[in-house]
């Protein structure tokens, strides 16, 4: 018997679907005897148990009648149990949310494919691998799995993890918060989604840095927000360029502006808080890369200066530990606690309990901050190698927007247009060098060739070799 397995899921499930398809297509007729299990297993190159499981499923669903000593026979009627034909062709979006989501899909704004593989990749967002962290996390996770009750999580997050977050924020970020203020979320992306659900109606205005992290923009646009881009300079978001008519929300990355790397100055922080107080709007503070500064002690968070309860503070473990963890935290204004916890419960009931328990213990026993110190030292070394190499190999052909923080540098190719920058990236790929353009993070990108060079996932040796390829690509650019 010829059967074509679809390659999706367990083999017995694939075989069950293939046999059903043969029955509906008339290849296997009503009343006919199915092949013996040993024979079919040999023909298909699968185990006999796989065939037995498929036959048993067909019997349970009424497709096959098993007769002792005789075999398995196809039973009528088949027409009443035939699957509905698959939908063909596009259909209209079924909601305004789906319509806006499709606009982003059509533009390739999210669900992006992974960057093209290259021997050396300066792509941003790749984690720094650390065997010490891997081993430590495996121990914490194993211990938590043994001792964590297998119940549903609490929507707000485990008390132990919220206490650990409060202790960390007080000592490292200057934020004084109670465990009741903290909501454990699935990273910055969910924090933004919950904030949009709690605060925004269709058409509400949101002031956002330009450039800014594109995934945040996607969440806001798909939720129906009207974006008001605010330019960024070497002191961060230009508060004097905020809309005259108050937006509902202001999104800002004050500790390390993404992607430009600037730090919001103290005077602008105070001005932004005053703006929020007078306009009665909210501030979404994404404390992006706040843990990693290389020239001085990290600045206190904007939330630490907030006396009016207008700042929604976000932190994530994706960069500090690894993105696969999908855990972060949101410090809620007291007057919005109930709304945020309800939104979290409606979204997913709560973050995974075992991972929360493992992380809480990792923070409580000092492992998290030991990891941060090791990582900061490693990143500082890699950053210095990258800076020295760029200055040596690229010389006056580039401008470096050095931020003294984070896991990436912004480099501008002097006198080159955005189109020339895209051609440079394509050419670098032929030399096994992966580069990322900065233009993707702008609402209105400038006509300049800008690159975002992430270095967290590269060793010192890899950075040095990648720089040689980078310099060669610059030499090969047309005059």
Helices and strands as residue ranges (DSSP letters): H 11-25, H 37-44, H 48-60, E 64-67, E 71-74, G 79-81, H 96-106, E 120-121, H 131-147, H 159-168, I 169-173, G 179-181, E 182-185, H 187-199, E 205-210, H 214-222, E 226-233, E 236-237, G 239-241, E 249-252, H 266-279, E 282-286, G 302-305, E 311-316, G 323-325, E 328-331, G 334-336, H 337-348, H 353-364, H 367-393, G 395-397, E 398-401, E 408-413, H 418-430, E 433-434, E 436-437, G 439-441, E 449-454, H 460-475
